[in-house]
Amino acid sequence: MPPHIRRAAELRDAGCVFAGCQAPTWFCDVHHLLHWAHGGETSLGNSALLCERHHTKVHSGYRVQRVGDRWRTWRPDGTEILIATTRLRT
């Protein structure tokens, strides 16, 4: 992945985009959403930051997709992984 696309993905994604993951950018790979071998281009629009664990999951049937300004994650059976948000105590 060219350095300028990696930097742009780091700024946009701020870490692993898999639902519920909080891995920082330096712990992530840039993943082609549509693999280059299947015609996917090397571009920011076809890229997502994923930690090693979740990068492996995506290559094993899980899926991430950017919808609007947020990332969504699906299991191999097509069900979406939804993470409840919690409020931090102040």
N, CA, C and O atoms as CSV, one atom per row, in Angstrom:
chain,resi,resn,atom,element,x,y,z
A,1,MET,N,N,0.858,-1.175,0.000
A,1,MET,CA,C,0.000,0.000,0.000
A,1,MET,C,C,0.901,1.235,0.000
A,1,MET,O,O,1.805,1.333,0.830
A,2,PRO,N,N,0.673,2.166,-0.906
A,2,PRO,CA,C,1.480,3.381,-0.932
A,2,PRO,C,C,1.355,4.156,0.385
A,2,PRO,O,O,0.283,4.191,0.989
A,3,PRO,N,N,2.450,4.772,0.822
A,3,PRO,CA,C,2.441,5.494,2.098
A,3,PRO,C,C,1.355,6.561,2.204
A,3,PRO,O,O,0.793,6.747,3.283
A,4,HIS,N,N,1.045,7.265,1.119
A,4,HIS,CA,C,0.034,8.333,1.207
A,4,HIS,C,C,-1.364,7.759,1.455
A,4,HIS,O,O,-2.179,8.403,2.114
A,5,ILE,N,N,-1.652,6.570,0.946
A,5,ILE,CA,C,-2.956,5.941,1.202
A,5,ILE,C,C,-3.004,5.431,2.638
A,5,ILE,O,O,-4.033,5.549,3.304
A,6,ARG,N,N,-1.907,4.872,3.116
A,6,ARG,CA,C,-1.863,4.422,4.513
A,6,ARG,C,C,-2.112,5.602,5.455
A,6,ARG,O,O,-2.924,5.502,6.375
A,7,ARG,N,N,-1.416,6.714,5.226
A,7,ARG,CA,C,-1.599,7.892,6.090
A,7,ARG,C,C,-3.047,8.383,6.062
A,7,ARG,O,O,-3.610,8.727,7.101
A,8,ALA,N,N,-3.637,8.413,4.885
A,8,ALA,CA,C,-5.034,8.861,4.760
A,8,ALA,C,C,-5.972,7.898,5.488
A,8,ALA,O,O,-6.919,8.339,6.139
A,9,ALA,N,N,-5.719,6.581,5.387
A,9,ALA,CA,C,-6.545,5.589,6.092
A,9,ALA,C,C,-6.385,5.749,7.607
A,9,ALA,O,O,-7.361,5.628,8.348
A,10,GLU,N,N,-5.174,6.016,8.066
A,10,GLU,CA,C,-4.951,6.223,9.501
A,10,GLU,C,C,-5.733,7.434,10.003
A,10,GLU,O,O,-6.337,7.387,11.075
A,11,LEU,N,N,-5.720,8.509,9.234
A,11,LEU,CA,C,-6.461,9.711,9.638
A,11,LEU,C,C,-7.962,9.461,9.637
A,11,LEU,O,O,-8.664,9.890,10.553
A,12,ARG,N,N,-8.455,8.773,8.621
A,12,ARG,CA,C,-9.891,8.525,8.505
A,12,ARG,C,C,-10.371,7.512,9.540
A,12,ARG,O,O,-11.377,7.743,10.210
A,13,ASP,N,N,-9.657,6.383,9.677
A,13,ASP,CA,C,-10.143,5.270,10.484
A,13,ASP,C,C,-9.733,5.340,11.952
A,13,ASP,O,O,-10.472,4.861,12.812
A,14,ALA,N,N,-8.586,5.919,12.259
A,14,ALA,CA,C,-8.097,6.096,13.635
A,14,ALA,C,C,-7.874,4.779,14.375
A,14,ALA,O,O,-7.794,4.779,15.603
A,15,GLY,N,N,-7.772,3.671,13.668
A,15,GLY,CA,C,-7.536,2.358,14.284
A,15,GLY,C,C,-8.330,1.297,13.547
A,15,GLY,O,O,-8.919,1.564,12.499
A,16,CYS,N,N,-8.343,0.094,14.099
A,16,CYS,CA,C,-9.052,-1.028,13.481
A,16,CYS,C,C,-10.545,-0.698,13.361
A,16,CYS,O,O,-11.165,-0.238,14.319
A,17,VAL,N,N,-11.113,-0.937,12.174
A,17,VAL,CA,C,-12.516,-0.590,11.924
A,17,VAL,C,C,-13.486,-1.719,12.268
A,17,VAL,O,O,-14.697,-1.520,12.182
A,18,PHE,N,N,-12.994,-2.891,12.652
A,18,PHE,CA,C,-13.866,-4.019,12.994
A,18,PHE,C,C,-14.668,-3.650,14.244
A,18,PHE,O,O,-14.121,-3.089,15.193
A,19,ALA,N,N,-15.950,-3.963,14.240
A,19,ALA,CA,C,-16.849,-3.591,15.339
A,19,ALA,C,C,-16.276,-3.980,16.703
A,19,ALA,O,O,-15.919,-5.135,16.934
A,20,GLY,N,N,-16.196,-3.010,17.587
A,20,GLY,CA,C,-15.767,-3.245,18.952
A,20,GLY,C,C,-14.271,-3.245,19.186
A,20,GLY,O,O,-13.838,-3.283,20.338
A,21,CYS,N,N,-13.463,-3.202,18.133
A,21,CYS,CA,C,-12.005,-3.249,18.300
A,21,CYS,C,C,-11.463,-1.845,18.554
A,21,CYS,O,O,-11.944,-0.864,17.987
A,22,GLN,N,N,-10.465,-1.773,19.407
A,22,GLN,CA,C,-9.848,-0.491,19.716
A,22,GLN,C,C,-8.356,-0.499,19.433
A,22,GLN,O,O,-7.609,0.293,20.009
A,23,ALA,N,N,-7.912,-1.399,18.540
A,23,ALA,CA,C,-6.492,-1.459,18.198
A,23,ALA,C,C,-6.071,-0.152,17.530
A,23,ALA,O,O,-6.780,0.357,16.662
A,24,PRO,N,N,-4.921,0.393,17.931
A,24,PRO,CA,C,-4.454,1.658,17.354
A,24,PRO,C,C,-3.938,1.476,15.921
A,24,PRO,O,O,-3.710,0.355,15.468
A,25,THR,N,N,-3.762,2.584,15.230
A,25,THR,CA,C,-3.332,2.559,13.832
A,25,THR,C,C,-2.029,1.803,13.636
A,25,THR,O,O,-1.887,1.064,12.661
A,26,TRP,N,N,-1.078,1.972,14.540
A,26,TRP,CA,C,0.231,1.332,14.368
A,26,TRP,C,C,0.164,-0.185,14.477
A,26,TRP,O,O,1.126,-0.870,14.129
A,27,PHE,N,N,-0.952,-0.717,14.951
A,27,PHE,CA,C,-1.145,-2.156,15.115
A,27,PHE,C,C,-1.928,-2.753,13.940
A,27,PHE,O,O,-2.231,-3.946,13.937
A,28,CYS,N,N,-2.253,-1.929,12.953
A,28,CYS,CA,C,-3.159,-2.328,11.870
A,28,CYS,C,C,-2.454,-2.449,10.522
A,28,CYS,O,O,-1.418,-1.833,10.273
A,29,ASP,N,N,-3.062,-3.272,9.659
A,29,ASP,CA,C,-2.704,-3.373,8.245
A,29,ASP,C,C,-3.767,-2.630,7.452
A,29,ASP,O,O,-4.883,-2.427,7.930
A,30,VAL,N,N,-3.414,-2.229,6.241
A,30,VAL,CA,C,-4.409,-1.661,5.340
A,30,VAL,C,C,-4.941,-2.815,4.490
A,30,VAL,O,O,-4.187,-3.489,3.788
A,31,HIS,N,N,-6.236,-3.024,4.569
A,31,HIS,CA,C,-6.900,-4.133,3.881
A,31,HIS,C,C,-7.626,-3.611,2.645
A,31,HIS,O,O,-8.306,-2.586,2.705
A,32,HIS,N,N,-7.479,-4.329,1.507
A,32,HIS,CA,C,-8.267,-4.030,0.308
A,32,HIS,C,C,-9.681,-4.588,0.531
A,32,HIS,O,O,-9.828,-5.793,0.737
A,33,LEU,N,N,-10.699,-3.763,0.496
A,33,LEU,CA,C,-12.073,-4.240,0.667
A,33,LEU,C,C,-12.461,-5.192,-0.458
A,33,LEU,O,O,-13.039,-6.249,-0.208
A,34,LEU,N,N,-12.146,-4.819,-1.695
A,34,LEU,CA,C,-12.268,-5.729,-2.827
A,34,LEU,C,C,-10.839,-6.063,-3.220
A,34,LEU,O,O,-10.091,-5.191,-3.662
A,35,HIS,N,N,-10.462,-7.315,-3.062
A,35,HIS,CA,C,-9.083,-7.736,-3.275
A,35,HIS,C,C,-8.596,-7.322,-4.660
A,35,HIS,O,O,-9.340,-7.387,-5.639
A,36,TRP,N,N,-7.344,-6.898,-4.725
A,36,TRP,CA,C,-6.771,-6.441,-5.994
A,36,TRP,C,C,-6.812,-7.539,-7.052
A,36,TRP,O,O,-6.938,-7.241,-8.239
A,37,ALA,N,N,-6.709,-8.809,-6.643
A,37,ALA,CA,C,-6.749,-9.922,-7.599
A,37,ALA,C,C,-8.128,-10.059,-8.250
A,37,ALA,O,O,-8.270,-10.710,-9.285
A,38,HIS,N,N,-9.147,-9.437,-7.633
A,38,HIS,CA,C,-10.513,-9.474,-8.161
A,38,HIS,C,C,-10.910,-8.127,-8.763
A,38,HIS,O,O,-12.094,-7.846,-8.948
A,39,GLY,N,N,-9.914,-7.302,-9.067
A,39,GLY,CA,C,-10.173,-6.017,-9.710
A,39,GLY,C,C,-10.263,-4.839,-8.767
A,39,GLY,O,O,-10.552,-3.725,-9.203
A,40,GLY,N,N,-10.024,-5.055,-7.479
A,40,GLY,CA,C,-10.078,-3.950,-6.526
A,40,GLY,C,C,-8.882,-3.031,-6.683
A,40,GLY,O,O,-7.743,-3.490,-6.772
A,41,GLU,N,N,-9.143,-1.739,-6.717
A,41,GLU,CA,C,-8.057,-0.785,-6.894
A,41,GLU,C,C,-7.379,-0.473,-5.567
A,41,GLU,O,O,-7.964,-0.646,-4.498
A,42,THR,N,N,-6.149,-0.016,-5.654
A,42,THR,CA,C,-5.420,0.430,-4.477
A,42,THR,C,C,-5.745,1.905,-4.294
A,42,THR,O,O,-5.135,2.778,-4.912
A,43,SER,N,N,-6.728,2.163,-3.422
A,43,SER,CA,C,-7.196,3.526,-3.187
A,43,SER,C,C,-7.735,3.626,-1.766
A,43,SER,O,O,-7.992,2.611,-1.119
A,44,LEU,N,N,-7.903,4.839,-1.292
A,44,LEU,CA,C,-8.475,5.042,0.036
A,44,LEU,C,C,-9.900,4.496,0.093
A,44,LEU,O,O,-10.295,3.905,1.097
A,45,GLY,N,N,-10.663,4.686,-0.958
A,45,GLY,CA,C,-12.042,4.215,-0.987
A,45,GLY,C,C,-12.180,2.701,-0.941
A,45,GLY,O,O,-13.245,2.187,-0.601
A,46,ASN,N,N,-11.123,1.986,-1.278
A,46,ASN,CA,C,-11.147,0.517,-1.269
A,46,ASN,C,C,-10.282,-0.028,-0.140
A,46,ASN,O,O,-9.814,-1.164,-0.211
A,47,SER,N,N,-10.066,0.770,0.897
A,47,SER,CA,C,-9.161,0.395,1.980
A,47,SER,C,C,-9.814,0.526,3.344
A,47,SER,O,O,-10.703,1.353,3.550
A,48,ALA,N,N,-9.358,-0.302,4.267
A,48,ALA,CA,C,-9.793,-0.224,5.663
A,48,ALA,C,C,-8.640,-0.655,6.553
A,48,ALA,O,O,-7.897,-1.573,6.207
A,49,LEU,N,N,-8.486,-0.003,7.691
A,49,LEU,CA,C,-7.481,-0.444,8.662
A,49,LEU,C,C,-8.053,-1.586,9.490
A,49,LEU,O,O,-9.151,-1.478,10.035
A,50,LEU,N,N,-7.304,-2.680,9.580
A,50,LEU,CA,C,-7.696,-3.836,10.382
A,50,LEU,C,C,-6.496,-4.353,11.142
A,50,LEU,O,O,-5.405,-4.461,10.583
A,51,CYS,N,N,-6.687,-4.678,12.428
A,51,CYS,CA,C,-5.622,-5.311,13.193
A,51,CYS,C,C,-5.427,-6.730,12.640
A,51,CYS,O,O,-6.267,-7.228,11.891
A,52,GLU,N,N,-4.331,-7.364,13.007
A,52,GLU,CA,C,-4.020,-8.690,12.460
A,52,GLU,C,C,-5.143,-9.696,12.714
A,52,GLU,O,O,-5.513,-10.456,11.820
A,53,ARG,N,N,-5.675,-9.697,13.914
A,53,ARG,CA,C,-6.750,-10.639,14.257
A,53,ARG,C,C,-7.965,-10.460,13.351
A,53,ARG,O,O,-8.496,-11.433,12.817
A,54,HIS,N,N,-8.401,-9.213,13.181
A,54,HIS,CA,C,-9.591,-8.957,12.383
A,54,HIS,C,C,-9.311,-9.032,10.886
A,54,HIS,O,O,-10.208,-9.354,10.107
A,55,HIS,N,N,-8.090,-8.741,10.479
A,55,HIS,CA,C,-7.713,-8.913,9.074
A,55,HIS,C,C,-7.854,-10.394,8.701
A,55,HIS,O,O,-8.347,-10.721,7.621
A,56,THR,N,N,-7.426,-11.273,9.585
A,56,THR,CA,C,-7.566,-12.713,9.359
A,56,THR,C,C,-9.036,-13.101,9.294
A,56,THR,O,O,-9.425,-13.892,8.435
A,57,LYS,N,N,-9.859,-12.561,10.186
A,57,LYS,CA,C,-11.302,-12.868,10.181
A,57,LYS,C,C,-11.963,-12.439,8.871
A,57,LYS,O,O,-12.796,-13.162,8.325
A,58,VAL,N,N,-11.589,-11.260,8.371
A,58,VAL,CA,C,-12.178,-10.772,7.125
A,58,VAL,C,C,-11.801,-11.692,5.955
A,58,VAL,O,O,-12.590,-11.865,5.026
A,59,HIS,N,N,-10.621,-12.269,5.997
A,59,HIS,CA,C,-10.222,-13.210,4.947
A,59,HIS,C,C,-10.813,-14.596,5.188
A,59,HIS,O,O,-10.590,-15.515,4.400
A,60,SER,N,N,-11.569,-14.746,6.282
A,60,SER,CA,C,-12.211,-16.025,6.609
A,60,SER,C,C,-13.734,-15.906,6.614
A,60,SER,O,O,-14.411,-16.731,7.227
A,61,GLY,N,N,-14.280,-14.899,5.942
A,61,GLY,CA,C,-15.728,-14.822,5.789
A,61,GLY,C,C,-16.422,-13.641,6.432
A,61,GLY,O,O,-17.553,-13.327,6.062
A,62,TYR,N,N,-15.781,-12.970,7.389
A,62,TYR,CA,C,-16.372,-11.754,7.958
A,62,TYR,C,C,-16.241,-10.635,6.933
A,62,TYR,O,O,-15.450,-10.742,5.996
A,63,ARG,N,N,-17.016,-9.555,7.104
A,63,ARG,CA,C,-16.981,-8.468,6.130
A,63,ARG,C,C,-17.111,-7.132,6.836
A,63,ARG,O,O,-17.900,-6.985,7.769
A,64,VAL,N,N,-16.335,-6.163,6.388
A,64,VAL,CA,C,-16.486,-4.778,6.837
A,64,VAL,C,C,-16.828,-3.928,5.624
A,64,VAL,O,O,-16.370,-4.187,4.511
A,65,GLN,N,N,-17.648,-2.902,5.865
A,65,GLN,CA,C,-18.058,-2.016,4.778
A,65,GLN,C,C,-18.295,-0.631,5.353
A,65,GLN,O,O,-18.852,-0.490,6.441
A,66,ARG,N,N,-17.877,0.376,4.630
A,66,ARG,CA,C,-18.126,1.753,5.041
A,66,ARG,C,C,-19.482,2.178,4.491
A,66,ARG,O,O,-19.718,2.129,3.284
A,67,VAL,N,N,-20.357,2.590,5.379
A,67,VAL,CA,C,-21.697,3.055,5.008
A,67,VAL,C,C,-21.816,4.488,5.511
A,67,VAL,O,O,-21.881,4.736,6.715
A,68,GLY,N,N,-21.843,5.409,4.582
A,68,GLY,CA,C,-21.834,6.817,4.985
A,68,GLY,C,C,-20.517,7.150,5.652
A,68,GLY,O,O,-19.450,6.980,5.061
A,69,ASP,N,N,-20.593,7.620,6.877
A,69,ASP,CA,C,-19.371,7.985,7.592
A,69,ASP,C,C,-19.002,6.991,8.693
A,69,ASP,O,O,-18.201,7.310,9.571
A,70,ARG,N,N,-19.583,5.782,8.652
A,70,ARG,CA,C,-19.236,4.799,9.685
A,70,ARG,C,C,-19.003,3.424,9.080
A,70,ARG,O,O,-19.476,3.111,7.988
A,71,TRP,N,N,-18.265,2.619,9.819
A,71,TRP,CA,C,-17.964,1.250,9.406
A,71,TRP,C,C,-18.973,0.295,10.017
A,71,TRP,O,O,-19.411,0.474,11.153
A,72,ARG,N,N,-19.334,-0.720,9.246
A,72,ARG,CA,C,-20.227,-1.779,9.736
A,72,ARG,C,C,-19.546,-3.116,9.502
A,72,ARG,O,O,-18.753,-3.263,8.572
A,73,THR,N,N,-19.858,-4.095,10.354
A,73,THR,CA,C,-19.205,-5.405,10.317
A,73,THR,C,C,-20.254,-6.506,10.302
A,73,THR,O,O,-21.226,-6.457,11.056
A,74,TRP,N,N,-20.055,-7.503,9.439
A,74,TRP,CA,C,-20.968,-8.641,9.331
A,74,TRP,C,C,-20.243,-9.960,9.534
A,74,TRP,O,O,-19.088,-10.119,9.139
A,75,ARG,N,N,-20.944,-10.907,10.160
A,75,ARG,CA,C,-20.451,-12.273,10.332
A,75,ARG,C,C,-20.607,-13.029,9.004
A,75,ARG,O,O,-21.302,-12.566,8.100
A,76,PRO,N,N,-19.954,-14.197,8.894
A,76,PRO,CA,C,-20.095,-14.993,7.670
A,76,PRO,C,C,-21.542,-15.375,7.350
A,76,PRO,O,O,-21.874,-15.573,6.181
A,77,ASP,N,N,-22.412,-15.483,8.365
A,77,ASP,CA,C,-23.812,-15.854,8.105
A,77,ASP,C,C,-24.669,-14.652,7.682
A,77,ASP,O,O,-25.871,-14.797,7.460
A,78,GLY,N,N,-24.058,-13.474,7.570
A,78,GLY,CA,C,-24.768,-12.285,7.116
A,78,GLY,C,C,-25.349,-11.421,8.208
A,78,GLY,O,O,-25.878,-10.347,7.920
A,79,THR,N,N,-25.269,-11.860,9.475
A,79,THR,CA,C,-25.780,-11.026,10.563
A,79,THR,C,C,-24.757,-9.946,10.907
A,79,THR,O,O,-23.548,-10.181,10.906
A,80,GLU,N,N,-25.273,-8.772,11.198
A,80,GLU,CA,C,-24.394,-7.658,11.523
A,80,GLU,C,C,-23.943,-7.735,12.979
A,80,GLU,O,O,-24.717,-8.109,13.860
A,81,ILE,N,N,-22.701,-7.382,13.216
A,81,ILE,CA,C,-22.181,-7.304,14.580
A,81,ILE,C,C,-22.483,-5.899,15.087
A,81,ILE,O,O,-21.967,-4.913,14.560
A,82,LEU,N,N,-23.314,-5.821,16.105
A,82,LEU,CA,C,-23.697,-4.545,16.690
A,82,LEU,C,C,-23.099,-4.455,18.090
A,82,LEU,O,O,-23.226,-5.379,18.894
A,83,ILE,N,N,-22.462,-3.355,18.361
A,83,ILE,CA,C,-21.822,-3.136,19.657
A,83,ILE,C,C,-22.594,-2.037,20.375
A,83,ILE,O,O,-22.759,-0.934,19.854
A,84,ALA,N,N,-23.057,-2.351,21.564
A,84,ALA,CA,C,-23.769,-1.348,22.361
A,84,ALA,C,C,-22.784,-0.276,22.807
A,84,ALA,O,O,-21.642,-0.573,23.158
A,85,THR,N,N,-23.233,0.953,22.790
A,85,THR,CA,C,-22.391,2.034,23.288
A,85,THR,C,C,-22.685,2.229,24.771
A,85,THR,O,O,-23.830,2.115,25.209
A,86,THR,N,N,-21.667,2.515,25.516
A,86,THR,CA,C,-21.825,2.750,26.942
A,86,THR,C,C,-21.295,4.130,27.275
A,86,THR,O,O,-20.408,4.652,26.601
A,87,ARG,N,N,-21.840,4.696,28.300
A,87,ARG,CA,C,-21.372,5.996,28.740
A,87,ARG,C,C,-20.290,5.801,29.785
A,87,ARG,O,O,-20.384,4.925,30.646
A,88,LEU,N,N,-19.267,6.626,29.696
A,88,LEU,CA,C,-18.223,6.611,30.696
A,88,LEU,C,C,-18.685,7.426,31.898
A,88,LEU,O,O,-19.350,8.452,31.757
A,89,ARG,N,N,-18.323,6.953,33.060
A,89,ARG,CA,C,-18.660,7.706,34.267
A,89,ARG,C,C,-17.722,8.891,34.387
A,89,ARG,O,O,-16.531,8.790,34.090
A,90,THR,N,N,-18.267,10.008,34.822
A,90,THR,CA,C,-17.435,11.199,34.991
A,90,THR,C,C,-17.268,11.544,36.438
A,90,THR,O,O,-16.595,12.522,36.766
